[in-house]
Amino acid sequence: MALKVQTQIAGDVCILHCSGRIVFGDEGAAFRERGRNILAGTPKVVVDLNEVDYIDSGGLVS
């Protein structure tokens, strides 16, 4: 299953709800880019990995 990320704002915190797989390649790169964009706007970020099925070492680096 491809990575899906939903964004939720709770006060001054941005929550990223992730589902699917975070792996080396397009999914990891997309996740990394989205994280960078969010961090540029708010320093408080929570990453919810509850629905992530699989993370490989390349995805972990993301």
C-alpha positions in Angstrom: 0.0 0.0 0.0 1.4 3.4 -0.9 2.1 6.0 1.7 -0.8 8.3 2.6 -0.3 11.3 4.9 -3.1 13.4 6.4 -2.4 16.6 8.2 -4.2 17.8 11.3 -3.7 21.1 13.1 -4.3 21.0 16.8 -3.5 24.4 18.4 0.1 25.1 17.5 0.9 21.5 16.7 0.8 19.8 13.3 0.0 16.1 13.4 0.9 13.9 10.5 -1.3 10.8 10.4 0.6 8.2 8.2 -0.7 5.0 6.7 0.8 2.5 4.3 4.5 2.0 3.8 7.5 4.3 4.3 10.2 3.0 2.1 13.3 4.1 0.2 12.3 5.8 -3.1 9.4 7.9 -4.0 7.4 7.4 -0.8 10.3 8.2 1.5 11.2 11.3 -0.6 7.6 12.5 -0.6 7.4 12.1 3.1 10.7 13.9 3.7 9.6 16.8 1.5 6.3 17.2 3.2 8.0 17.2 6.6 10.4 19.9 5.5 7.5 22.1 4.2 5.6 21.6 7.5 8.6 22.3 9.7 9.2 25.6 7.8 5.8 26.7 9.2 5.6 25.2 12.6 8.3 23.8 14.9 5.9 21.4 16.7 5.2 18.3 14.8 3.8 14.9 15.8 4.2 11.9 13.4 1.5 9.3 14.0 2.8 6.0 12.6 0.0 3.9 14.0 -1.3 2.9 10.6 2.1 2.3 9.0 2.5 -1.3 7.8 6.2 -1.3 7.1 9.2 1.0 7.3 12.5 0.0 5.7 15.9 1.6 6.6 15.6 4.1 3.7 12.2 5.1 5.0 13.5 5.5 8.5 16.0 8.0 7.3 13.2 10.1 5.9 
